Amino acid sequence: MAHYTALITFVVIVFTSFYPFTGWAYSGRPLFEFLSYPLPYYFRVFDNAVNFIVYLPLGFALALTCRPRILGWLLAVLLCGLASLLVEFGQQFLPSRVSSNLDMLYNAAGGALGATLAVSPLFRRLWHRIWRARQRYFRSETAADYAVVLIALWFVTQLDPSVPLFGVVVRPLGLPQPFVSPLENPMLFLLLVEAGSVMLHLVAVLLFVTTFLADRRYYARAVMLVMLLPWLLKMMTAGALLKPMALFEWISFNVMTGLSAGFLLVWLFTRFPPLVQAVVALLALAGTRVLAAMWPLTRSDEEMLSLFRWHYGHLANMNALIAFLSQLWPYAALATLLGLLWQSARQRKA
């Protein structure tokens, strides 16, 4: 799990550091000039906090990828420093970004602290408990390791309060957009697509979780956790980030309809064996992609950012990152489910 977590964290860092990946240009100044900038350079509390925090899990995960512990700690510190150097070097070719040696110091400090926490005796006992919990609650197959990381990553996709709860499609703001409806009633078509995508998303996520659980007695707790925690995340992020008029942008009648139907389907399919649940989760994930392609409306980035009370450019990066992870997650989950089915088939054949 440490390898997978380190890789995912590095992808997140690269994405947020270089988004929107356009406007590349060379200023003509010395390439490593930013290393000798006088400190503090381009100092913002928010930037520094993010630069420190984002490298914490990277250093933490890298320190757990090899033994002995001191070697893991050294590897984590060196790789975090190298990653920060490469990111700052690349950012000087983006006019919208600022390369800074101060950012590198905060990145290195965050990575070093994460690595230190990972190898400390106190955390080793905690990590052993986490490992025992993984062995207790989840299946023993290797695919379950990927599944645990993906389950944690899925909660990140629910952090944008302007996107509906379990939402796959998003309604635009303002005037209605013209589109050709395959049904005589256009509003019914939008209801079926929006509620249907929420229903399939809920079914896919909950059955993805229950498929990898080691015992049926954990189903009820897992379902309640996966349903309630995103609700709490939406409420907290909406209260912290959204304007008062948009506090409940993430919930609607269509969303509630989809959640109700999805919960009933989950209640039905959890009566079947785990491999049947895996197949249903595969089909539900594929269905969300089909309905997302059928959705005729689009919302611009300006519309989404207009709902927020913050004006930092980091909101655009955060929304883009969450959208990127939301698009990537179904395909990663599909691959993980296929891996589980493949492992199960080989075990039966053996």
Secondary structure, DSSP 8 states (H G I E B T S, - for coil): -HHHHHHHHHHHHHHHHHTT-------SS-TTGGGG--SS-S--HHHHHHHHHHTHHHHHHHHTSSSSHHHHHHHHHHHHHHHHHHHHHHHTT-TT----HHHHHHHHHHHHHHHHHHHSHHHHHHHHHHHHHHHHHB-SSTHHHHHHHHHHHHHHTT--TTS-TT-SS---SSS------SSS-HHHHHHHHHHHHHHHHHHHHHHHHHHTBS-GGGHHHHHHHHHHHHHHHHHHHHHHHB-GGGTTTT--HHHHHHHHHHHHHHHHHTTS-HHHHHHHHHHHHHHHHHHHHH------HHHHHTTBS---THHHHHHHHHHHHHHHHHHHHHHHHHHHHHHHHHHHH-
